[in-house]
C-alpha cells in the first residue's frame, strides 16, 4: 500500500471560448474538478493499478464529492471534514501556464536564427492565449500579495509548488504528454514536503 497524505482542493478551470475581449467580458467555459497535489498523486497511483490510501482534510461541502472522485480511481480515501473552513480552490496560475503551452504549440519553438526572432516575437505578442496568460499571471500576482499580507511568507511560499503538481497532472489530459511513474514519485515527495510545511 502507498499512503499519500496531503491536500485536496477544487480546481477551477477557465477556458475562453473565443478571442479575449480586453474591454468587456469574455465568454468562457468554467468547470470545477477535483484536485490537489496529494489527491492527484493518489488518483494517478490508483489509475496505474497501485493500492493507494489518501488521508487529507476538506471543507464539509467537499468531503463526499472528493471521496467519490478518489474512490472512482480505486483509492481508499480517508478525508476529514473541517467544520469551519471551506474546501480550497485553485484557478489562476495553472490556467495561465496551460494557455502559454497551448499557444507555443501553435506558434512553434524559438528560432535559432536572430533574423527570425522579431517575427517570432510578433506572433507571440499577437496570440490571445499568451495575452491571457500574462493577465492571469498579473492577477495571480495580486492574489499573492494578498496572501503574504495575511500570513508568513515562509509558510505561504511552499504552497506555490501546488502549480507544479497540477501542471504535471493536466499535461497528459490536455496535451497527451507521457508522464513516467518515477516522475509521479518525485511529485509525491513534493506533496509530503507541503504537508510537513503546513504543520508548522
Secondary structure, 3 states (H helix, E strand, C coil): CEEEECCCEEEEEEEECCCCCCCCCCCEEEEEEEECHHHHHHHHHHHCCCCEEEEEEEECCCHHHHHHHHHCCCCEEEEEEECCCCCEEECHHHHHHHHHHHHHHHHCCCCCCHHHHHHHHHHHHHCHHHHHHHHHHHHHHHHHHHHHHHCCHHHHHHHHHHHHHHHHHHHHHHHCCCCCHHHHHHHHHHHHHHHHHHHC
